[in-house]
């Protein structure tokens, strides 16, 4: 079952997300999901 989170972004982050969504023809939700997945992948691949 999916879990829903709320993310609060500042104006610069919001603009960057909207720009990416327009550039790639996807929704802002998809951009945020991809950013989260990418960040989690980066963390998992860092040596401890």
N, C-alpha and C positions, 0 to 999 in steps of 0.2 A: 504494500500500500504506500503510495507516495506521501511525502511529508511536504507541507507548504511552509515556506519561510518568507519573511518580509525583509527586503534589503533597502536601506536608505542610502542614496547617493547624493553627492554634492553636485552643483551645477556643471562643473567640468566633466565629471564622470558621466552624468546623464547625457551631455552633448556627445561625448565619445561613443557611448552605447548607441545612441540614435544614429550617429554617423555610420558606424559599422553596420547597423541594421539596413540602412538605406543602400550602402555600398554593395552589400551582398544579397539584398532582396529578401531578407528574413525579418522576423519579428524581434522586438527588443527582448522579449522573453527568451527567444532562442539564443540571442547574443549572450545574455546573462548566463544561461545554462552552459554554453560553450566556454565562457570565461571561468566559471566555477570548475568545470571538468578539467580544463587546462591547468588551472592553479593547483588542483588536487593532484594531478599527474606530476607536476613539477615537485611538489612536496614529497610525494612517494618516491621519486627518483633521486632525492638528495641523500647523500650519505649522512648517517647519524654520528 
